[in-house]
Amino acid sequence: MDYPNTVIHSDARIAPGVTIGPFTTIAGNVEIGEGTQIGSNVTILDGARIGANCKIFPGAVIAGVPQDLKFKGEETLAIIGDNTTLRECVTVNRGTASKGQTVVGNNCLIMAYSHVAHDCTLGNNIIISNATQLAGEVIIDDFAVIGGGTLVHQFSRLGAHIMVQGGALINKDIPPFVMAAREPISYTGVNSVGLRRRGFTSEQVDEILSIYRDLYMSKLNVTEALAKIEAEHPVTPIRNSIIDFIRSSERGILRCGV
């Protein structure tokens, strides 16, 4: 249905099957994939690249200019993957010269009033609950689940398959496969239920539990614990992903709260 109060720039590239609600504005340097549904009062600005079969709810703003004083008007992107849902009043800013783009992957659910700042990189199958606020250049890996009202400090990284308590204040990196809660944010166990739901075997879950016991329960510092893990645990993709994440952490990982 065409609405007379919807404004679509003639240069916008909109694929077949896209539906657009009333009072929505779409700028010229925009691409929207097949089958995407765009609600009313949505604003899609220059630099937006939206995949196929997305659902964008009323009040969302995609590709707003970054809230970064270093931004000088450079041409950058805000990329939304296929089958992703942005609920009411979600904001996704485009990138800066730092990375050139903000990315939200495929099959993500970003709930109402959440903010994804400049140069963030979100993987696939991520759930971000209501009113979560991501500062600039945050990285979130696949299958992470973030509770509502969470605040994430800039440059933080959140690992794959994690679950974070609502209302968390995150200023440390969160390694993959864990649950994080309390104040200050802390390791509170392995996300065993979520892992099993996603097809991890009991043996794989036990491996993850054993590695994190050595990291958090052995009373060793991080360097000593990593040496123990490397010496005593068989080489597997899971073991390597945990070690690589921790070694690459620039902010340091969250502490143990168990």
Residue, then its C-alpha position, 0 to 999 in steps of 0.5 A: m500500500d502506498y501512503p501519501n505521507t510516506v517520503i521515499h527518495s527516488d535514489a533509494r534501492i528497494a527490492p520487490g515485496v518490501t512494505i512501508g508504513p505511513f509517515t516513514t522517511i527513506a533517504g537516497n543512499v539506502e538499500i532494502g532487501e526483499g520482503t522486509q516490512i517497515g512500520s510507520n514513523v520509521t526513519i532510514l537515513d543515508g548509509a543504511r543497508i537492510g537485508a531481506n525479510c527484516k521487520i522494522f517497527p514504528g519509531a526505529v531510526i537506522a543510520g543516524v549520524p554517530q554521536d561521536l565528536k570525532f565524526k566529520g561527515e564521512e560516508t559510512l554505513a549501518i548494515i542490518g542482516d537478513n531476518t533481523t527484527l528491530r522493535e519500537c524506537v531502536t536506534v542504529n547509528r552508522g559507523t565512523a572513520s574508525k571502522g566505516q560501518t556498524v553491523v547487526g548480523n542475521n536473525c537478530l532480535i533487538m528489542a524496543y528502545s535499545h541503542v547500537a552506537h557507531d562501529c559496533t559489530l553484532g554477529n548472528n542470532i543475537i537477542i538484545s532485550n529492551a532498553t539496552q545501550l551499546a556504546g561505540e565499537v562494542i563487539i557481540d559474538d553469535f548467539a549472545v543473549i543480553g538482558g534488558g536495561t544493560l549498559v555496555h562500555q565502549f570497546s567491550r567484547l561479549g563472547a558467543h553463547i553468553m547470557v547476561q543478567g538484565g540491568a548489568l553494567i558491563n565494563k569488562d569483556i565476557p568470555p564465550f559460553v558463560m552467564a554473567a550477573r551481579e554488581p559488579i558484573s561477574y562470572t556466575g557459571v556456564n550457560s549450560v541450558g542455552l548451550r544444550r538448546r543449541g545442540f552442544t553435547s553433554e561432553q562439550v558442556d562438561e569440557i567448557l565447565s572444566i575449563y572455566r573451573d580452572l580459570y575461575m576456581s583454581k585461585l590462579n591468576v589469568t596467566e597461570a590459569l591459561a597455562k594450566i588450561e593449555a597444558e592439561h586440556p586437549v586441543t579442541p575448537i572450544r578450548n582454543s576459542i576460549i583461550d583466544f578470546i581471553r588472550s585477545s582481551e584488551r579490557g580484561i575479562l570479568r571476575c568470578g562472582v561464584 
